[in-house]
Amino acid sequence: MAYPIIVQDFLDMIVAPSHSRNERALADLFMSKIKDLDLPMEMEEDQAASAIGGDTGNIIVRLIGPKKGVEPIMFSAHLDRVSNPGTIKPAVLENEDRIVSDGTTILGADDATGLAAILDGLRRIKAEGHPYGDIELVITVAEEVGLVGSNFLDYSKLKSKIGYVLDCSGPVGTIVNRAPTQKTVVITINGRSSHAGMAPEEGINAIMVAAKAIAAMPEGRLSPITTSNFGVIQGGKATNIVCDLVKIEAEARSHDQGELDAYVDKVEETFKKVAADFGATVSFTWVNEYSSFHIKETDYVISLANQAFEKLGIAQNVQTGGGGMDANRFNVNGIKSVGLSTGYKNVHTQTEEQPISQLILLGQVVSEIVKTAANRP
């Protein structure tokens, strides 16, 4: 069955294997499809692979526009997807306007949708013969494991001052202009081992310390802009040994640095107090995974997208995001960037789906943003 080119691109990329730090097959496919557009361009793969222990670097494409004096625009999507248990087998349900997996794996629309829409937007610009300015594509690796690839991107290679990251849930027309800072922590509790049957009173049970400390902590939705989660706990060797070592992995996210700092302090104070009550010790290894950004709704990067939405008759919506994306890195490095929603649903699950009409519409959005920028006085 013949599908629209953007749908076929999407399907081709869905079935190409790709995991964080192992994106080679999908990267080669995407670069081949970009070259097939036969547009004036320069393309390179950076050295991020060696820095992150992967097999693929970030891909940077510079499309040289025929219209001069237009501010360059960056579009970005990522190559990797979350781990899935097997080969992805997509099914196109045209009568239901959606693409799904066979139900045993994720679909991988996050972020094949973004990749396909970028290709389609460029294909439309070429077909229409519309003059355009310079366009930069940043196709990143290892996004799903903490925005790792974009952390090692050489930003001196980019000229764009505004950018769009096609990597957000929600209907096309939604702009994510705000995302939180995320901190992760490994909490190590050291108790004392002893025989649980013969001398339990000589031991200090690190599991009990962890349980009481976690129970004393607020967790989950802390405020409208701050969340936390104790996600991993490891400890213990056997039921007849008092556990002497527990490691906990947790995270906290916030749009307000003050709230985040206060929560970090509370975590340390609580665990230290409970550990001291038991006679145990505790240590913390905090990592700032990425920093927040907040783009004003009146800013050009948002008004440009809204103009494109208006021309396409798309309802516009600006909202706050709860997760991180490569835009967090781009903003810190001087490229004012927002997230664009792609229409996909239930990402990272076996019920993930991509509405076909939303996929096609997103390709139109990419094209319209470029054309609108080129027409700007």
C-alpha positions as a printed NumPy array, in Angstrom:
array([[  0.   ,   0.   ,   0.   ],
       [  1.301,   3.445,  -0.94 ],
       [  1.364,   5.958,   1.914],
       [  2.139,   9.696,   1.888],
       [  5.901,  10.203,   1.871],
       [  5.946,  11.48 ,   5.455],
       [  4.108,   8.363,   6.637],
       [  6.549,   6.118,   4.781],
       [  9.491,   8.03 ,   6.279],
       [  7.96 ,   7.534,   9.709],
       [  7.487,   3.806,   9.156],
       [ 11.018,   3.385,   7.807],
       [ 12.48 ,   5.052,  10.861],
       [ 10.243,   3.193,  13.316],
       [ 11.543,  -0.194,  12.179],
       [ 15.202,   0.912,  12.165],
       [ 16.76 ,  -0.263,  15.455],
       [ 17.766,   2.522,  17.814],
       [ 18.596,   2.686,  21.499],
       [ 20.391,   5.292,  23.573],
       [ 24.101,   5.154,  22.701],
       [ 23.318,   2.731,  19.854],
       [ 21.642,   4.835,  17.166],
       [ 23.859,   3.965,  14.186],
       [ 21.238,   2.314,  11.958],
       [ 18.692,   5.107,  12.366],
       [ 21.339,   7.82 ,  12.002],
       [ 22.53 ,   6.362,   8.699],
       [ 18.95 ,   6.088,   7.456],
       [ 18.127,   9.68 ,   8.394],
       [ 21.302,  11.029,   6.765],
       [ 20.505,   9.075,   3.607],
       [ 17.006,  10.562,   3.479],
       [ 18.372,  14.084,   4.01 ],
       [ 20.863,  13.622,   1.161],
       [ 18.067,  12.38 ,  -1.104],
       [ 16.368,  15.772,  -0.779],
       [ 19.23 ,  17.136,  -2.919],
       [ 19.273,  20.543,  -1.255],
       [ 22.378,  22.726,  -0.839],
       [ 23.732,  21.589,   2.511],
       [ 26.634,  20.679,   4.709],
       [ 26.352,  17.71 ,   7.048],
       [ 28.604,  16.397,   9.78 ],
       [ 28.55 ,  14.043,  12.73 ],
       [ 30.238,  15.368,  15.861],
       [ 32.441,  13.551,  18.383],
       [ 29.776,  13.001,  21.031],
       [ 29.943,   9.215,  20.575],
       [ 33.383,   8.963,  22.16 ],
       [ 32.375,  11.255,  25.004],
       [ 29.249,   9.286,  25.937],
       [ 30.399,   5.756,  25.147],
       [ 28.083,   5.39 ,  22.147],
       [ 28.382,   4.426,  18.495],
       [ 26.871,   7.593,  17.016],
       [ 27.446,  11.328,  17.365],
       [ 25.014,  14.198,  17.042],
       [ 24.196,  15.059,  13.436],
       [ 24.447,  18.694,  12.363],
       [ 22.993,  19.725,   9.01 ],
       [ 23.334,  23.233,   7.582],
       [ 20.938,  23.969,   4.733],
       [ 22.117,  26.964,   2.758],
       [ 19.109,  29.096,   1.914],
       [ 18.892,  31.16 ,  -1.274],
       [ 17.41 ,  34.136,   0.568],
       [ 20.005,  36.171,   2.409],
       [ 19.496,  38.366,   5.445],
       [ 17.108,  35.896,   7.101],
       [ 17.877,  34.84 ,  10.657],
       [ 18.892,  31.149,  10.725],
       [ 16.424,  28.744,  12.334],
       [ 17.265,  25.487,  14.087],
       [ 15.023,  22.424,  14.171],
       [ 15.874,  19.496,  16.398],
       [ 14.745,  15.95 ,  17.137],
       [ 16.493,  12.96 ,  18.691],
       [ 17.471,   9.559,  17.319],
       [ 17.201,   7.307,  20.359],
       [ 14.09 ,   5.835,  21.905],
       [ 13.389,   4.237,  25.245],
       [ 14.237,   0.561,  25.636],
       [ 11.707,  -1.851,  24.203],
       [ 11.491,  -5.642,  24.468],
       [ 11.667,  -6.511,  20.783],
       [ 11.442,  -5.463,  17.15 ],
       [  8.876,  -2.744,  16.547],
       [  6.136,  -3.753,  14.099],
       [  4.011,  -0.719,  13.225],
       [  0.483,  -0.955,  11.886],
       [ -1.197,   1.828,   9.925],
       [ -4.872,   2.067,  10.823],
       [ -5.976,   4.579,   8.199],
       [ -9.685,   4.383,   9.044],
       [ -8.816,   5.261,  12.647],
       [ -6.249,   7.952,  11.704],
       [ -3.449,   6.396,  13.731],
       [ -0.293,   4.345,  13.624],
       [  0.32 ,   1.857,  16.439],
       [  2.677,  -0.994,  17.302],
       [  1.54 ,  -4.612,  17.497],
       [  1.006,  -4.101,  21.236],
       [  4.116,  -5.959,  22.386],
       [  6.499,  -2.977,  22.158],
       [  6.504,   0.783,  22.158],
       [  5.845,   2.488,  18.824],
       [  8.819,   4.847,  18.948],
       [  6.956,   7.924,  17.734],
       [  9.103,   9.679,  20.317],
       [ 10.958,  10.864,  18.336],
       [ 10.484,   9.383,  14.852],
       [  7.619,  11.855,  14.457],
       [  9.993,  14.786,  14.87 ],
       [ 12.493,  13.307,  12.428],
       [  9.842,  12.598,   9.791],
       [  8.275,  16.048,  10.144],
       [ 11.625,  17.776,   9.653],
       [ 12.224,  15.777,   6.468],
       [  8.719,  16.556,   5.232],
       [  8.995,  20.253,   5.979],
       [ 12.168,  20.502,   3.908],
       [ 10.639,  18.434,   1.105],
       [  7.655,  20.798,   0.983],
       [  9.878,  23.88 ,   0.82 ],
       [ 11.78 ,  22.428,  -2.115],
       [  8.619,  21.342,  -3.946],
       [  7.014,  24.763,  -3.564],
       [ 10.162,  26.625,  -4.627],
       [  9.667,  29.088,  -1.798],
       [ 12.749,  31.186,  -0.945],
       [ 14.117,  30.48 ,   2.506],
       [ 16.992,  31.455,   4.745],
       [ 19.596,  29.208,   6.313],
       [ 18.266,  26.26 ,   8.298],
       [ 20.196,  24.216,  10.836],
       [ 19.184,  20.728,  11.939],
       [ 20.487,  19.271,  15.179],
       [ 19.674,  15.579,  15.456],
       [ 20.809,  14.389,  18.854],
       [ 21.698,  11.074,  20.453],
       [ 21.1  ,   9.681,  23.943],
       [ 18.318,  12.15 ,  24.725],
       [ 16.212,   9.643,  26.602],
       [ 18.908,   8.989,  29.211],
       [ 19.303,  12.549,  30.469],
       [ 19.836,  14.761,  27.382],
       [ 23.345,  13.342,  27.208],
       [ 24.065,  13.866,  23.518],
       [ 23.156,  17.553,  23.494],
       [ 25.351,  18.036,  26.545],
       [ 28.365,  17.206,  24.371],
       [ 27.276,  19.122,  21.284],
       [ 29.797,  21.67 ,  19.981],
       [ 27.624,  24.772,  20.054],
       [ 30.283,  26.889,  18.367],
       [ 29.312,  25.117,  15.125],
       [ 25.805,  26.619,  15.189],
       [ 24.699,  30.07 ,  14.052],
       [ 21.002,  29.922,  14.957],
       [ 19.728,  32.02 ,  17.831],
       [ 16.243,  30.476,  17.849],
       [ 15.198,  26.854,  17.673],
       [ 12.32 ,  24.382,  17.759],
       [ 12.547,  20.964,  19.392],
       [  9.967,  18.58 ,  17.929],
       [  9.659,  16.333,  20.954],
       [  6.587,  17.003,  23.099],
       [  3.292,  15.233,  23.694],
       [  0.032,  17.017,  22.971],
       [ -1.764,  18.232,  19.851],
       [  0.112,  20.062,  17.123],
       [ -0.174,  23.763,  17.877],
       [  1.094,  23.427,  21.43 ],
       [  4.315,  25.205,  22.358],
       [  6.2  ,  24.235,  25.508],
       [  7.908,  27.419,  26.639],
       [  9.006,  26.295,  30.066],
       [ 10.702,  23.205,  31.478],
       [ 12.177,  22.442,  34.91 ],
       [ 15.596,  21.927,  36.37 ],
       [ 16.214,  18.306,  37.339],
       [ 18.511,  17.041,  40.07 ],
       [ 19.19 ,  13.371,  40.751],
       [ 20.773,  11.89 ,  43.836],
       [ 22.281,   8.645,  45.001],
       [ 21.823,   8.301,  48.771],
       [ 24.139,   5.776,  50.414],
       [ 23.233,   4.542,  53.913],
       [ 25.864,   2.634,  55.879],
       [ 24.615,   0.589,  58.827],
       [ 26.275,  -2.418,  60.446],
       [ 25.823,  -6.084,  59.627],
       [ 25.273,  -8.843,  62.166],
       [ 23.568, -12.221,  62.394],
       [ 19.832, -11.609,  62.369],
       [ 19.096, -14.608,  64.594],
       [ 21.972, -14.665,  67.061],
       [ 22.857, -10.98 ,  67.466],
       [ 20.339,  -8.672,  65.814],
       [ 20.891,  -6.021,  68.48 ],
       [ 24.498,  -5.649,  67.296],
       [ 23.429,  -4.661,  63.808],
       [ 22.202,  -1.389,  62.351],
       [ 19.645,  -2.118,  59.664],
       [ 20.188,   0.256,  56.728],
       [ 16.846,  -0.817,  55.241],
       [ 15.018,   0.462,  58.319],
       [ 16.903,   3.747,  58.103],
       [ 15.914,   4.103,  54.454],
       [ 12.282,   3.19 ,  55.13 ],
       [ 11.836,   5.665,  57.97 ],
       [ 13.62 ,   8.474,  56.126],
       [ 11.592,   8.011,  52.944],
       [  8.367,   7.79 ,  54.96 ],
       [  9.216,  11.127,  56.557],
       [  9.713,  12.863,  53.195],
       [  7.07 ,  14.629,  51.11 ],
       [  7.124,  13.032,  47.664],
       [  5.33 ,  13.204,  44.329],
       [  3.623,  16.499,  43.461],
       [  5.131,  18.9  ,  45.989],
       [  3.671,  22.066,  44.448],
       [  2.311,  23.108,  41.05 ],
       [  5.906,  23.54 ,  39.834],
       [  7.919,  21.005,  41.867],
       [  7.951,  17.19 ,  41.906],
       [ 10.068,  14.445,  43.429],
       [ 10.373,  10.681,  43.208],
       [ 12.263,   7.994,  45.129],
       [ 12.604,   5.565,  42.253],
       [ 15.212,   2.909,  43.052],
       [ 16.268,   1.219,  46.296],
       [ 18.864,  -1.529,  46.577],
       [ 20.151,  -3.322,  49.65 ],
       [ 20.371,  -6.531,  51.582],
       [ 22.018,  -9.911,  51.021],
       [ 19.961, -12.437,  52.953],
       [ 17.211, -12.649,  55.56 ],
       [ 19.644, -13.858,  58.232],
       [ 21.947, -10.837,  57.858],
       [ 21.108,  -7.39 ,  59.204],
       [ 21.494,  -5.162,  56.151],
       [ 24.488,  -2.854,  56.388],
       [ 24.243,  -0.997,  53.052],
       [ 21.397,   0.591,  51.095],
       [ 21.556,   2.776,  48.006],
       [ 18.612,   4.914,  46.931],
       [ 18.218,   6.743,  43.622],
       [ 15.859,   9.707,  43.594],
       [ 15.107,  12.853,  41.646],
       [ 13.559,  16.271,  42.114],
       [ 12.388,  18.731,  39.46 ],
       [ 11.268,  22.314,  39.736],
       [ 10.698,  25.477,  37.743],
       [ 11.837,  27.456,  40.792],
       [ 15.429,  27.14 ,  41.962],
       [ 14.504,  28.222,  45.478],
       [ 11.923,  25.442,  45.863],
       [ 14.358,  22.908,  44.448],
       [ 17.161,  23.975,  46.785],
       [ 14.811,  23.838,  49.763],
       [ 13.789,  20.285,  48.882],
       [ 17.404,  19.19 ,  48.479],
       [ 18.138,  20.589,  51.939],
       [ 15.127,  18.759,  53.388],
       [ 16.252,  15.445,  51.875],
       [ 19.68 ,  15.765,  53.454],
       [ 18.39 ,  16.976,  56.827],
       [ 15.812,  14.187,  57.065],
       [ 18.137,  11.356,  56.108],
       [ 20.932,  12.624,  58.343],
       [ 18.607,  12.88 ,  61.35 ],
       [ 17.122,   9.405,  60.863],
       [ 20.565,   7.899,  60.254],
       [ 21.898,   9.507,  63.422],
       [ 18.956,   8.148,  65.435],
       [ 19.939,   4.625,  64.352],
       [ 23.683,   5.175,  64.648],
       [ 24.161,   4.87 ,  60.892],
       [ 25.899,   7.201,  58.437],
       [ 24.623,   8.609,  55.165],
       [ 26.167,  10.306,  52.134],
       [ 24.722,  12.023,  49.065],
       [ 25.855,  12.333,  45.453],
       [ 23.81 ,  15.021,  43.722],
       [ 23.913,  15.664,  39.973],
       [ 22.32 ,  18.619,  38.189],
       [ 21.013,  16.808,  35.107],
       [ 19.837,  19.931,  33.294],
       [ 18.699,  23.487,  33.999],
       [ 15.296,  25.072,  33.512],
       [ 14.254,  27.536,  30.85 ],
       [ 11.353,  29.941,  30.488],
       [ 10.674,  31.76 ,  27.201],
       [  8.221,  34.659,  27.304],
       [  5.12 ,  34.282,  25.155],
       [  5.906,  37.601,  23.459],
       [  9.314,  36.377,  22.288],
       [  9.992,  36.05 ,  18.555],
       [ 10.563,  32.294,  18.641],
       [  6.989,  31.854,  19.915],
       [  5.348,  34.562,  17.814],
       [  6.922,  33.076,  14.67 ],
       [  5.467,  29.647,  15.427],
       [  2.085,  31.176,  16.265],
       [  2.028,  32.972,  12.916],
       [  2.647,  29.65 ,  11.188],
       [ -0.124,  27.988,  13.204],
       [ -2.517,  30.785,  12.316],
       [ -1.812,  30.443,   8.598],
       [ -2.533,  26.719,   8.843],
       [ -5.694,  27.243,  10.893],
       [ -4.26 ,  25.457,  13.93 ],
       [ -5.386,  26.311,  17.455],
       [ -2.487,  27.766,  19.429],
       [ -1.552,  26.931,  22.989],
       [  1.48 ,  27.759,  25.127],
       [  2.067,  25.566,  28.163],
       [  4.54 ,  24.567,  30.842],
       [  6.295,  21.217,  30.546],
       [  7.089,  18.831,  33.378],
       [ 10.018,  17.003,  31.815],
       [ 13.344,  17.865,  30.299],
       [ 14.203,  17.983,  26.599],
       [ 17.116,  19.099,  24.48 ],
       [ 15.705,  22.637,  24.583],
       [ 16.975,  22.792,  28.172],
       [ 20.524,  22.416,  26.845],
       [ 20.012,  24.687,  23.845],
       [ 18.738,  27.592,  25.939],
       [ 21.676,  27.371,  28.34 ],
       [ 23.98 ,  27.52 ,  25.31 ],
       [ 22.464,  30.618,  23.756],
       [ 19.873,  29.188,  21.348],
       [ 16.448,  30.41 ,  22.47 ],
       [ 14.395,  27.255,  21.982],
       [ 10.912,  25.932,  22.668],
       [  9.299,  22.532,  22.327],
       [  6.698,  21.829,  19.665],
       [  4.106,  19.163,  20.335],
       [  3.985,  16.361,  17.803],
       [  0.566,  14.838,  18.37 ],
       [  1.794,  11.479,  19.636],
       [  0.056,   9.849,  22.592],
       [  0.948,   7.42 ,  25.381],
       [  4.666,   7.637,  24.681],
       [  7.012,   5.077,  26.235],
       [  4.177,   2.54 ,  26.515],
       [  2.87 ,  -0.363,  24.442],
       [ -0.285,   1.651,  23.704],
       [  1.699,   4.489,  22.113],
       [  0.173,   5.887,  18.942],
       [  0.727,   8.564,  16.326],
       [ -2.311,  10.164,  14.683],
       [ -1.612,  10.285,  10.946],
       [ -3.26 ,  13.678,  10.479],
       [ -1.113,  15.174,  13.247],
       [  2.048,  13.767,  11.676],
       [  1.192,  15.352,   8.328],
       [  0.23 ,  18.619,   9.996],
       [  3.568,  18.806,  11.824],
       [  5.439,  18.585,   8.527],
       [  3.352,  21.503,   7.295],
       [  4.238,  23.445,  10.453],
       [  7.967,  23.048,   9.838],
       [  7.565,  24.315,   6.287],
       [  5.326,  27.215,   7.319],
       [  7.712,  28.391,  10.061],
       [ 10.536,  28.541,   7.531],
       [  8.404,  30.403,   4.96 ],
       [  7.03 ,  32.824,   7.548],
       [ 10.546,  33.655,   8.738],
       [ 11.683,  34.254,   5.173],
       [  8.782,  36.669,   4.582],
       [  9.571,  38.677,   7.698],
       [ 10.465,  42.295,   6.835]])
